[in-house]
Amino acid sequence: MIVKQQKDAAEHLGVTATALRKWQKEPGFPDCRRGYNISKIEQWLNNRQKKGSQAGDQLQAIKTAIQAQKLRIDRSKADRIEDERKIEKGNLLHETNLKSL
């Protein structure tokens, strides 16, 4: 079955239009330029939820890499803030202060 409206497709699939829009951004989602093919979307959902599917594994690897990168950035920011606090308290010398020693 093919439906033209996003809200109708979301209703058939039992999700919100927002969820459907998010899915459309994911790899392998069926082309919807000519309408929403409900059976193809359901097939995509089934493949997406299967453990060990190549697309699912790739998506999980990408998500894990993004989370790891965000964690490294957050740690760097926290380290920088901690160093700045130590400099302010005089517990750590700044590079410019080292040159004058």
N, C-alpha and C positions, 0 to 999 in steps of 0.2 A: 504494500500500500504506500502511495506517495501522497503527502499533503503539502500544500503550498505555504501555509502559515507556520511560523516557529511556535507560536502558542499552541496550535493544534497538535504539532509533533510532540511537544513537551507533555501535553495532556495524554496523548496515546502512550507515551513512555512512562507516565507516572512521575514526572519530575517537573521542576520549575523551568521557565524559559531561561533563567540565569544559569542553571546547571547545564542546559543544552548549549548555551553560548560558550561556557567554559570548555565543554567537551570538544566543541568545534576547533579549538585551538590546539588540541592534542594530536600527536602523530597518528596517522592512519584513519582519522575520522572521515566518514564518507562525504563526498562532494555534495553540497546542498544547493548549488546555484540554480538547479532546475526543480527544486522541491526537496522535501525531507523524505527519504526512502526509509520507512520505519523498519522494514525487515533488515536492511543493511546496517542501520544504526544498532539494532538489537544484536546482530551478528558481531559488530565491532565491540559492543559492550561485553558479550560473552567471551570473545578472544582477549579482551583487555583484562578481564577478571581471572583468567586462567593462570595458574602458577606456571612459571617456566616458559611462557610464550616469549618469542624473541622480542617482539615490540614491547611487551610488559617489562621484560628484563632491561631493555635499553632505557625505557622511561624511568624505571627505578634507579638505574645507574646514574642517569642525568640528575634526578632529584637528589640523590645522595651526594653527588659532586657539588651541587649548588649549595646544599646545606653545609657541607664541609667548608666551602669557600666562605660562606657567611660567618661560620664559627671562627675561622682564622681571622677574618676582618674584625669581628667583635673582640677577640682576644688581643689583637694588635691595638685596638682603641683603648681597651682596658689597661694594657701595659703602659701605653703612652700617658694616660691619665694618672696612673699610679706613679710613674716617673716624675710627672709634673708636680704632683703633691709632695713627693720626697724632695724635689729641688726647692720647693717653697718652704719646706720645714728645715732645710739645710742638711738633710740626711743623704743627699746625693748631689754630687757636683755636676754642673752642666758642662758641656764640652768647652764653652767659651771661658769658664772659670778654670778649667784645667790648664789652658794655655798660659795663664798668668802665674802658675805655680813654678 
